[in-house]
Amino acid sequence: MNTFQLIIILFVAIIHIYILILEMFLWTSKQGKRAFGLKSKEFAEETKVLAANQGLYNGFLAAGLIWSLIIKEFDIATFFLSCVVIAGIYGAYSTKK
């Protein structure tokens, strides 16, 4: 992998770690509600288990990307980046954003 590829893969992994933190630990905080445009504290409380589950999946994507960097396998990185793209497309489609 060249330096540019390493930087991009690391950047995407860091974004997913940040999303994991927001969804698993900060969902009901001001920062979490603002980041995801949540309507109210009550709504955040009602959906925090779902958000934590989503956060866990984002963590798995980040782990896969970091693993690909450690073992220096671009094919593995390509697989996990493809998963990120597919999840992003589905998320954009399903939330109408």
C-alpha positions in Angstrom: 0.0 0.0 0.0 1.3 3.5 -0.8 1.2 6.4 1.7 -1.9 7.9 0.3 -3.9 4.7 0.6 -2.7 4.2 4.2 -3.8 7.7 5.1 -7.2 7.4 3.5 -7.8 4.0 5.1 -6.7 5.3 8.5 -8.9 8.4 8.1 -12.0 6.2 7.4 -11.2 4.0 10.4 -10.9 7.1 12.7 -14.2 8.4 11.4 -15.8 5.0 12.3 -14.3 5.0 15.7 -15.7 8.5 16.3 -19.1 7.3 15.2 -18.8 4.2 17.5 -18.2 6.6 20.4 -21.1 8.8 19.5 -23.5 5.9 19.0 -22.5 3.7 21.9 -21.5 6.2 24.6 -22.8 9.7 23.7 -26.1 9.0 22.0 -28.2 10.7 24.7 -25.7 13.6 25.3 -26.0 17.0 23.7 -23.2 16.1 21.3 -24.9 12.8 20.3 -28.3 14.4 19.8 -26.8 17.3 17.8 -24.7 15.0 15.6 -27.6 12.8 14.6 -30.4 15.4 14.7 -32.3 13.6 17.4 -35.7 15.2 18.3 -35.6 14.9 22.0 -33.9 13.4 25.0 -36.8 11.0 25.3 -36.3 9.8 21.8 -32.6 9.4 22.4 -33.3 7.3 25.5 -35.8 5.1 23.6 -33.4 4.4 20.8 -30.1 4.1 22.7 -30.0 0.3 22.5 -30.4 0.5 18.7 -27.8 3.2 18.4 -25.3 1.1 20.5 -25.8 -1.8 18.1 -25.1 0.4 15.2 -22.0 1.7 17.0 -20.8 -1.8 17.4 -21.0 -2.4 13.7 -19.1 0.8 13.0 -16.5 -0.5 15.4 -16.2 -3.8 13.4 -15.7 -1.8 10.2 -12.9 0.3 11.9 -11.3 -2.9 13.3 -11.3 -4.5 9.9 -9.6 -1.4 8.3 -7.0 -1.2 11.1 -6.3 -4.9 10.7 -5.8 -4.4 7.0 -3.2 -1.7 7.8 -1.4 -4.0 10.3 -1.1 -6.9 8.0 -0.6 -4.6 5.0 -3.2 -6.3 2.8 -4.9 -3.9 0.4 -7.4 -6.6 -0.6 -8.7 -6.8 3.0 -8.9 -3.0 3.1 -10.8 -3.0 -0.2 -13.3 -5.4 1.3 -13.9 -3.3 4.4 -14.0 -0.1 2.4 -16.6 -1.7 0.2 -18.6 -2.5 3.3 -18.4 1.1 4.4 -19.6 2.3 1.0 -22.5 -0.1 0.9 -23.5 0.8 4.4 -23.3 4.5 3.5 -25.4 4.1 0.4 -28.0 2.1 2.3 -28.0 4.6 5.1 -28.4 7.6 2.8 -31.2 5.8 0.9 -33.1 4.5 4.0 -33.0 7.9 5.8 -33.7 9.9 2.7 -30.7 12.1 3.3 
